[in-house]
Amino acid sequence: MNDLPQQLANGLLLGALYGLIAIGYTMVYGIVQLLNFAHGEIFMIGGFGALTMWLWMPDGTNLAVALPLMILMAVACSVLVAVGAERFAYRPLRGAPRLAPLITAIGLSIALQQAIWAWYPDATKARPFPEFTGSRIELGSVSIQRGDLYLLIAAPVCMIALGFFVSKTRSGRAMQATSQDPDTAKLMGINTDRIIVMAFAIGGAFAAIAAIAHGLRYGNVDFRMGFIAGLKAFTAAVLGGIGNIYGAMIGGIVLGVAEAMATAYVGNIPGMEQFGGGSWKDVWAFVLLILVLLLRPQGLLGERVSDRA
Amino acid sequence: MRHRSLLILTTAVTAGALTLSACGSRDDDGEDGGGGGGTTVVIGLDAPLTGDLSALGIGIENSAELAVKTANENEEVEGVTFELEALDDVAQAQQGQQNATKLVGNEDVMGVVGPLNSDVGQSMQKVFADADLVQVSPANTNPALTQGENWQSGDKDRPFDTYFRTSTTDAIQGPFAAQYLYNEEKLTKVFVIDDKKTYGAGLAGTFAKEFKNLGGKVVGTDHVNPDDKDFSAVATKVKNSGADFVYYGGEYPAGAPLAAQVKETGAKIPTVGGDALFSGEYISLAKKNAEGDIASAVGAPLEQLDTAKQFIKNYEAAGYKDAYEAYGGYSYDSTWAIIQAVKAVVEENDGELPGDTDEARLAITEAMQGVSFEGVTGSVAFDEYGDTTNKQLSLYQVQDGKHVPLTSGEFEG
């Protein structure tokens, strides 16, 4: 068990990545009760946006210098696609039965994947993403990649900023009001359409920031990367209590740590050799999800809402 | 609580939809054989032309096309014009089987080259066997495809008479690497990882068995999902196991990030794998972390073979955008073997193919057993199981961003 701190760090970083993506699922669900399954692809497009910016840079540019511009470009691409999806795919279906926008989301997800596959140069295979050079950073018995510093800084900063925005600003409070009761919020003079667009935009921006973390961590981006990451982030959002932004991050971290623990230790339990290791980690992650939902159907931080749905 | 059942429904629907999306079909080109006069023989091809493994698949397609072109230009078989019909299997067994059915349905198809993946090959074998249509794979390395499920216990039994391959098998590929690493590199502790697929698990198994026989120690094993990107937890396990190197049974889309993440933990140990890691893509994915990694590949290095020089020259002259990759030479030879089998049948049968499709296919399959020629990868001929008689293997190491040949030889098991 002497590698426990390292495995916890592995899980924490992976979980923070899931959490950032999960924010998008949870915010949109909290406000319009829509599961935006195209969110994984919005994440993927952020990665390609950042890559495009990097390719525009002259050769030999320092990655640390390029990073802010890459973040801007990634956020711009993801937000554009997210807001576009809301405007042209979901808004026309606002009054339609719940399943219609859901199927639209699945269709949009496939369409976005295929669009990148077909039109982004060389995207039929994984495209290499720039990485920080230099050795790992040692913190006692834990060591992390240079690129993970970005995630380590970005995740808490984003969460604090979002928490501040939602609780302290006018728009944030309008958002909370819309999520609690859209009709009354509208009567109180809140432009709910604008709030919905804002939820999509924030989700997109977080996904873009996560996409850069993904690129820096794994060294490449590909057109299918949103599928698994999106599914895991959705799981994290449900685990943490869908609709709750802190729940999304906590759900992500719990999921990431559970995966790392399952990979590292389940195989060591006598009689469980068969069920340990990397191939079983997803099974254990979902076992955990089911257990949590059995005990707390609303998720870790979710509130019981009986007036919805 | 309608809302919870909606969540469950959603998850189910998504899972279903995403599975389906993985096997979209491509349209036919709808082109009909031109070639005024004479017969047109279509050679089918199945390989992953899109997706993660497309680098290898496109190398296979281009090389087969080159063989077809060469045969037509030289009028290799008098009165017969060859054509290639390439189908994309996206590395999925299910799609491969659909493609097989489609190729069988085309009466002009007299032989099929491919596929790349052993599990895809497995799914196609029966379809071709039922139609007596000959199949020559340039890249399937799982021994069971030719020698039956019980090959390991020495009880070899050829399951399908229509299946041939020009690549050697994992039964010798894994042990070949094990011997080199133990005897030459003096590495004694290995961490074995595989991706649970037909190819990966088989390869890792044969490697580990030989390595233990030699006196080496397997200090840990793990299995990963081929679609995963995050291997940090596995990498930490590898580091703490004190292994001298990692043996990975699987393909480069997961192998490259795995190798990179193992090195990122600070463990300075190479990752070793089979021919599915022998791709330029492996290096471009793992970047500087690929340095020192070793891959085995079937055959001698093409660049060192006299027979391959003409192939490499022609391939470059044809101006293909993508490299011929690990299986280009084998794909050329597989295609050429089909052409030779067609030639043998035509010569037997007074200068033309038997009119009846089934009869022609059966005759070509039977002729394949006797095919023998000097190909790109050396002499090409098949033994009683449909395996190549060429048992040459090589190991390559990544040095300065390129695969450099380390050693080459015939495996004596």
Interface residues (C-beta under 8 A of the other chain):
Chain A: N2 D3 Q6 Q7 N10 G11 L13 L14 Q33 L35 F37 R98 L102 I103 I106 I110 Q113 W117 T124 K125 A126 P128 E131 T133 S135 R136 S143 Q145 H214 R217 Y218 G219 N220 D222 M225 F227 I228 A229 L231 V238 I242 E259 A260 T263 A264 G267 G277 G278 S279 W280 K281 D282 P297 R308 A309
Chain B: M1 R2 H3 R4 L6 L7 T10 V13 T14 A17 L18 S21 T50 G51 D52 S54 A55 I193 K196 T221 D222 H223 V224 N225 D227 D228 K229 D230 F231 S232 A233 V234 T236 K237 K239 N240 P253 P257 A260 E264 T265 G266 E281 S284 L285 A286 K287 K288
